[in-house]
């Protein structure tokens, strides 16, 4: 029951970050930032710690906070608003990069 309540609060906080609430699609997209944050924190497929989650949350939120203004500054002449697609590209890019850097193998 507690995990469901925390998940509901997480969905609301995630939706507020965009300035509008999309309660139909947001639960489907909530796992991607969490996975990206854990992977940025240094977790591997075999092992992760709470410290990886904490570090990853700070790093990932910092990346999502600073990247859109930098992109807007670089693309000054473009009239389109790329904030939301930019966030998705950053999220999926971080996940893809972290998964390509994972080393697999048999112990």
Secondary structure, DSSP 8 states (H G I E B T S, - for coil): -HHHHHHHHHHHHHHHTTTS--TTTHHHHHHHHHHHHHHHTT--SS---HHHHHHHHHHHHHHHHHHHHHHHHHTTT--S--HHHHHHHHHHHHHHHHHHT------
